[in-house]
């Protein structure tokens, strides 16, 4: 067992123990938005937020005006000692109403965001018998109520994810580690949700599986699995029909060395705007043979796919992440700024993305590495195999049909169809075909990115690529052996799909236990303004690490970060140096960084799949580079908060620290002769 593995596990345990104790009121506040979305008692399926918006828009044709009166949270058994909890409950109500209005396309004029408006709508929240309830009063005659389960949550909610992460590091068996974490989480979830009748031990597995199956269907989480199946089947078919062989021959003439192979990988990952797992799997299938021939390690190949892809996803104007994150931020801020305004304002502060892209390019061009990545690269250069497990592979390509001439276009066509189908669906869903598209408007591009943020989009595109690959195999007799190759591709997808399903299930368990609410509640109200960006960066990284997803962590933390920054005097109208803009950028970068380092991340899992390597080896070699970039960026956020530095000065500090430490620690990947 490597000492570094034990050190990483001890660090996870220390961070868990250092997490502040959260009281019931602080956790209950984080559940207020879910309560406002819950159906009203003894009514149809309309929620309390819907009824409030209906009341607000009754007298207006195109908008809504709502005045908030008193908002209070009461816990009858223990009381509430922290008086700031009522202000936090008010901010949670504001966030939930703005989000509901945005979903309905309403322009909401909300009054009373900071202090109560006389004769406004009053909301009284109460936590009793593990249920969070709300009573809404508007005048003498209008009264509604709703409630949701609210089991107690504390830092134990983080244990299943942390246990799984620790076991991945120690055992280097991701599937087994995920299974243990999932079993542990299942026991906690079922213990926190007692049934109406006593539950027997032999009935626990069935209850939990049914809960997962219901969520899998309701949330559409099965669609990324279907996408992955289609892409791996397409890869197997193009390997059999000669397309992959033709592409590899063409690419081999241009990527004839490990350094060139790294540069080609960095360029391709930078140019692809769509998200993992589709991008990492598709690029891996296109470039992996060239990486193996040039003795580029699978660890380095996976790191380039993962880090570069995550960074591009974070800053690209057309990526689904951009559309999702900045629409969320525009709603949470309540500033009146559009998503495009916020994207432009935060762009200079997106240090993790810029530094990750820069580090990937420097590593590719310089041929230098440090730490575990250096050992992996030197082993690969000396012919020791492209991963630490020797011949072990997640899957290997089917042999091409010797009777079929290699033709690169047979692999390029499905890949092009996949990318084009994603773009066309975004154009259709965004209404571009009916209303037109202003290419000079940043807002139009973000609206297009938002339209592409659909699980169906990637699945349909992957299915189209598979159909094209099958159709092209019928040309010139290339269909020989394709059915067997298709079955082999689907068989090869079993383990990757189990990994992704396990990671998703563990994320669902963490959400059921209230892990996100516990982390958000730990922030509190008494944060020094100078350290808020740095604290938000670390907190969002921790949340994304536990969930394995930036998409799951961001909605929990953006309302809190924007609310705190606004309460401390930050304003989105002050330009790029605004305190609120720095805080928002810190949240965005933290979630991306945490997801990149998480063993549960779909991005990391798909990068391992695409590179044909081992997941624990990928995590072990990627972590030092990710931690270096995070540390440099943390210093820049501290400098910005403490000394009021602007974006470019802060980014320069981070770049000097990151590249300076890299230059000091790194050595040539090619071992010098004695």
N, C-alpha and C positions, 0 to 999 in steps of 0.2 A: 504494500500500500504506500503510495507516494505521500511524503510529508505535506506537499502542497494541497492534496485532497483533504487531509485532516484539518489543515489550516483554514480552508474555505468553509468546511462544515462548522468549525468552531466560530468562525466569523458570522455565519448565518445564525447560530444559536445565540451569540452575544447580541446581535441586532434585535433578535426577537425578545430577549430579556430586557433590553434597553428601551423597548417600546413603552411609552407612558401608559399608565392605567387609565382606561376610559370609563366614565360613569354612564349610567343608563340614559340620562337625558341627552348627552352628547351623541350617542349612537342613535337615539330615537329621532333626533333632528335630521340625520342623514336619510331617514326613511319617509320623511314628509312628502317628497315628490311622488314616491310610489303610492302613498295613501291618497293623494289628490287625484291620481289616475285610477284608483279603485272604484268599483261601482257603488253607487249610493244605496244605502240600506233600503230594502223594500221598494225597489224601483226597477226600471229596465237596466240595460247595460251602460247607461250614461254615467260618467264620472262626475265628481264634485268640480273638477276643473272645467268640464264641459258646461255644467250648469252655471258656473260663475261667468264664463265667456258668453253664454246665451243671454244672461241678464245684462252683461255689459254691452252687447251688440244689439239689443232689442230696439234701441232708439236711433241707431245709426245704420246706414246702408252699406258702408265700405270699411268700417273700423269698429273699435270697441273702446269704451272708457270705463275704468273700474277704479274705485277708491277703496283702499284697505284701511280698516279701522284697527282695533286691537288684535294682536297675534300673540298668543301665550301658550306655553307648554307646562302642563301640571303632571306630577307623579304623586298621587295621593299618599302612597305608603312611605316614601322617603323625602318628598319635597324636592325642590331645586335650589341648590345653594348658589350656583353660578348664574347671576342675573343676565349675563351676556347671552345666555341660551335663548332668550326670547328674540333677541336681534338675529341670531342665527336661524331661528325658525321662520322669521319674517323673510330673510333672504332666500330660504329654501322655498317658501311659498311663491315669491316673486319669480324664481327660476322656473318652477313647475308651470306657472301660468304663462310665462313667456314661451316656454317650449310648446305648450298646448296651442297657444295662439299661432305660433309659427307653423305647426303641423296643419292648422286649418287655413293658413294664408291670411290671418287677420292682422291688421295694424293695431296693436294694443297700446292704448295710452293708460299706463298704470300709475296711479297716484298713491302716495303713502309708502314708498319703497323704504324710507328710513324711519319715519315717525308716523304714528296713527293719524288718520284723517277723521274728524268728527262725523258721525253718522255714516261712516264707511262700513264695509263688510267686516264682521268680526269672526275670528277663527280661534277656537279653543281646542288645543290638542291635549290628550291625556293618555298616559301609559298605565294600564291596569291589567293584571292577570295575563301577562304576555300578549296583550293586544294594544295596538296603537289606534286610537279613535280620534275623530275630529267632529266638532259641532260647529256649523256655520249659521250665523244669524245676520240677516239683513232686514232691518226694520222689524216691526212687531209681528208680521205675518209670514215671513219667508224664513224657513228653517230646514236645513238638510244635515244628514250625518252619514259617516262612513267609518269603516274600521278594517284593519288588516292584521294578520298575525305578526307579532314582534317578539320572537324568542330572544332571550338574553344573549348578547354577543360580547366577547372580549378577545384578547389577543390569541386565545386558543383557536379562533376561526382561521388563523393563518397557518396553523400547524400542518394540515394535510399537504398543502402546496410546499411548505418548507421541508417537510419530511421527504417528499418525493424528490425535490431538488437535491437534498443532501445524499439520498441513496443513489441518485444518478451519478453524483460525483464519486461516491465511495465504491459502489458495485460496478459501475460502468455497464449497467444493464437497464436501459431506459424503460423497456416494457415492464420488467419486473418492478422497478422503482415506482412507475406510474400505478401499477396494480396495488402495491402496498399502500401508497398514499390515498388511492381511491377507496380501498377498504376502510382505512382509518377515517376518512371523511364521511363515508356512508354511515358508519356507526354514529358519528357525531350528528349528522343530519337527521337520521331517524330518531335519535334520542331527543333532539330538540323539537320534533314534530310528532308528539304522541297521537296515536289514532283514537277513534271513538271506542274501539274495543281493544282489549289487551292483545299485544303482538307477540307471537312466539318466535323463538330464535330461528327455527327453520323457515319462517316466512320472511325474514329480513332480506335475503338476496332477491327474492321475487318482487318485494315492494320497491326496492331500490332500482332494480332493472326497469320496472314499469315507469317509475318516475323519470329515469333517464330517457326512455323511449318516447314518452310523451313530450319531453322538452326537445328532444332531437327533431321530432316532427314539427312541433309548434314553432321553433326558432329557425328552422331551415338549416340547421348546422350540418345536415347530411349533404348539402349541395357542394361544399368544398371537397368532400370525399368523392363525390361523383366526378367533379372536375379532375381530381388527381387520377382517378381510374381511367378516364378518357385520355388524358395526356400520356400516361405510361403505356396504354395500349397503342396510342399513335406512335410513340417512340419505338416500341417493339416492331410495329409494322414497317416503319421507315428503315429500321435496321435490316429487316429481312428483304425488303424490295430493292435494296441497293442505294436508297437515297442517303442514308447516313454515311455509307462508305464513300459515295461521291463527294459529299460535303467535307468529310474528313480529309480526303486527298487534296481537295482545293485549299482547305484551311491549313493543312500541314505544310504547304509550300510557303505560306506567309507567317505562320506561327511556328517557326522551326526551332525555337529555343524556349526554355522555361520562362525567361524574362518576357519574350514576346507573347507567350501564351497568357501570362498574367495581365499584360497590357490589353490584349484582345478581350479577356474576360471583364476587365474593368470598364472598357468602352461599351461592350454589349450590355452589361448590367446598368450602366449609366443611361443608355439610350432607351431602355424598356421602361415604360411608364406604368404598366399594370402591376398588380400586387402579388405577393406570395399567397398560396404556394404555386400558383400557375407559372409565374415568371421564373422562379428558381428551378423548377422541374424542367421547364422548356429550355432554358439556357443551359442547364446541366446536360440535357440530352444532346444539345447542339455542339457543345464544346468539350465534353469530357474526354473523348478519344484523343483530341489534340493535347489535353493536359497530361494524360497518361503517357503518350509518346514522348513528350518533352521532359518527363520525369518531374512534373509538378505534383506536389503532394496533394492528396485529397483534402487535407486540412486547410491548406492555403486556398485551394479552389473553392471550398465551401465558405471560407471567410470572405473572399472577394465577392461571391454571390450574395451572401447574407448582409454584410456591412454596406456594400455599395448599393444594393437594392433597397435597403432600409433608408439610407440617406436620400436617395433619389425620390423614394416614396414620400419622404417628409417635406421636400422643398419643391417638387415638380408641380407646376400649375395644373396639370391635367390628371394627376393621380387621384384615385378615389379617396385616399386619406386626406388630401387637401380639402376636397369638397366637404367631407364629413367633419373634420376638425374645425374649420373656420365658420361653417354654418352654426355649429354648436357654440363656438366662442361668440359669434355675433348675437345669438339669442341670450347667452348667459350674461354678457356684459351690460345689456340694456343701454348701450351708449348711442344707439342710432347709427353706428358705423356698419357698413356692409362687410360681408366676408372678404371682398377684394381689398377694401381699405385695411383690414386687419392683417391680411396676408402680406401686403406691401410694408406695413409698419413693422411687422415682426421679422421680415426677411433678413435684415442685418444681424438679428440676435439669434438666428438658427445655427448656433455654433456647433452642436453635435453633428448635424448633417454636413456642414461645410468642412469641419475637421475630419470627419470620417472619409469623405470623398478625397480630401487632400492626402490623408495617410495612406489610403489605398493606392493612389497614384504614385506617391513617393516610394512605397514598398515595391510596387511593380517595376518602376523604372530603375531603382537603385540596386535591386537584388539583395537587399539586406533584411534581416529579421532578428528577433531576440526571443529569449525564453523558450517555451515549449514549441512555438512555431519554428524557431531556428533548428531545433532538434529534428522536427518532422521534415523540414525541407532538406537538411543534410542527409537524412536517411533516404529520402526519395532520390536525391541526386546520385547517391552512391549505389543505387539499384536495390535498396532494401525494401521496395514496395511503396505504394502510394498511400498507405495508411498503416497505423500502428498494429493492426491486427493481421498483417501479412496478406494472405489470400482471401480473408473474410470480406464479403461484399454484401451490401443490401440487395443488389441485383446486378446481373451482367447482361449485356446485349445479346440477342439471338444472332447466330452466325448468318451472314448474308447468303443468299442463293447464288452459288457459283455460276449458274447459267444466266444470271441477270446482270447486265452491264450497270456499273455504278453511275447514277445520275443525281447530281446535287439538287436539282429542282424538285425531286420527289420529297425531300425533307424541307426545303425552303417554302414550298407552297403551303403545306399545313401550318407551318409557323406563321406565315404571312396572313393566312385566313384567320388564325386565332387572334392575332393582334387587330386585324381589320374588323372582325366581328365584334370585339369589345368596343371599338370606337363607334361603329355604326349603331350598335344598341344604345350607346350613350347619346348619340345625336338624335336617335328616335325618341328615347325617353325624355330628353331635354326639350323636345318640341322644336328642334332646329329645322326639321324638314317643313314645318308649317309656319313658323314665325321668323325664320332666318337666323343668321349668326354673325355677330359683329366681332371679327377676329382681332380688332384693335382694343377691345374692352377686356380688362382683367376679370370683371364680374361675369362676363359671358363664358370665359374659360372655367371659372370656378363652378358656375352653374352646370356646365357640361361634366365636370369632374363629379359633382354631386349626383348627376343622373347616372354616372357609371358605377356609383357605390351601391350595387345590387348584387346579391349572391347569385341570382339567375344569370347575370351577365357573363361571368367567367364560365359557368357550367355550359351554357348554350354555345359559347365560343369554342370550348374544348370539344364538345360534341361535333361541331362543324369541322374542326380540324381532323377529328377521327374519321368522319365520313369522307373528307377530301383525300386522306391518306389511303383509305380503302378503295376509293375510285381510281386514284392514280396507280394503284397496284395492278389494276386490270390492263394497263397499257404495256404493250410489248411483252406480254406473258410474265409480268412480274408478280402475278398472283400466286405463284407456286409457293407453298409453305406459309402463306399469310395466316390461314386459320390457326395453325399451330403457334405461330408467333404471337397472334392476338391472345391466345390462351396463356402463353408464357408471360406476356406483359401483365395480364390481369392477375396471374399467380404472383408475380413479382411485387404487385401493389399491395398484397395482403399485409405485410409487416409495416410499411409506411402508413397505411390507412389505420391500422391498429394504434400506432403511435399518435396520430393526429386525433383519433377518437378518444384515446386515453387522456391526452392533454386537454381536449375540450371538456370531457367529463369532470376532470379535476377542477377546471376553471368554474364549471357550473356548481360543483360542490362548494367551492370557496365562496361563490356568490350567495348560495343558500345559507351558509353559515354567517354571512354578514362581514366577510373579510374586508370588502371595500369600505363599508360604513365604519369599521373599526379604525382603519388607516386614516380615513378622512376625519373622524372624530378626534384622532390623536393630535391633529394640527392645533386645535384650540383657537382662542382669540388673542392670547397674549404673546404675539410674535413681534419682535422688533422689526420695524419697516426695513431697516438696512439689510436684514438677513432673510427677508421673505422670499426673494427669488431663489436663493440657494436652498432654502428649506423646501420650497415647492418642487424644485428640481429633484431633490433626494426623495421626497415623499411620493411623487409621481413615478419615479424609477422603481421604488419599492412596490408600489401597487401593480405596475405593469409586470414586474418580475414574478409576483405571486400569481397573477392571473394568466401570465404568459401571453398577454395581448395588450397592445396600446389602445385598441378599439374599446376594450372593456373598462380600462382604467380611466380614460379621459373624461367620459360623462360624469363620473363620480367627483372628479377633482376640479374641473373647470369652473363650475358655479362657486365653489368655495374660494378658489384662488382669485377669481374676478371680484367676488364679494369682499374679500379681505383687502385687496388692493384698492377698491373703491372706498371702503371705509377708512383706509389710511390716507386718503387724499389723492390716490392715483386717478388719472383721467385718460381715456383713450383719445381725447381731442388734443393732447399736447404733443403729438408727433412721435417719431421713432424713439425718443429718449424717455417717453412717459413711463412712469412706474408701473402702470397696469400692463403696458406692452411688454416690458421686461418680464413681469410675472407670468403673463400668458405664454411667452416664448419658453420660459423655464419649464412650465407644465408640458408643453408640446415636446420639448427635447428630452425631458425626463421619461416620459412614457415610451418614446422610441428607444432610448438607451436601455431602460429596464426590460423591454420586450426582446431587444437584441441579445441580452445576456441570459435570458430565462431559458432553462431546459424545456419549458413547456410551450415555447413559442412556435407557432406554425411556420414562421419565417425560418427559424433555425432548423426545424425538422425538415422542411422542404429543401433547404440548402444542402443538408446532409444527404437527402435522397438524390438530389440533382448531381452532387459531386460523387456519389457512389461510395461514401465513406462511412465512418462510424460516428454516431451522434455524440457520444461522450468524448471522443477525440476532438471533434469539432468544438465542443464547449470548452475543453481544456486548453486548446490552442488559441481560441478567439478571445477568451476572457482577459488576458493581459492587455491586449490592444484596446478592448472596450473600456476597461478600467482606466487605462492611461488617458483616453479621450475624455471620459467622464470627469476625471480628476482635474484635468486642465480647464474644462468648461466650468466646473464648480468654482475654481479660483477666479475665473472671469466674472461669474455672477456675484461672487462676494465683493470683487473690486468695483463692479457696477453699483452694488447696493451701498457699500461703505463710502466710496469716494465719488459717486456720481459720474463715472466714466461713460462715455458714449459707446455705441455699438461697435464701431470699428476699432477703437482703442481696446475694448474688452476682448474682441475677437483676436486682435494682435497678441495680447497677453497669452491667451489660450494657445494660439498657434506656436508661439515661441516656446512655451512650456512643453507642449506635446512633441514638437519636432526636435527640440533640444534634448529631451529625455530619450527619444527614439534614437537620435544620433549617438548618444552616449552609450546606450545599452546594446545597440544592434551590431551585428557582425555579418560578413558576407555569407550567403547561403551555400556558396561553393567552398568547401573546406580547402584551405591553402595547403599545398604540399609541404612537408617538413623540410 
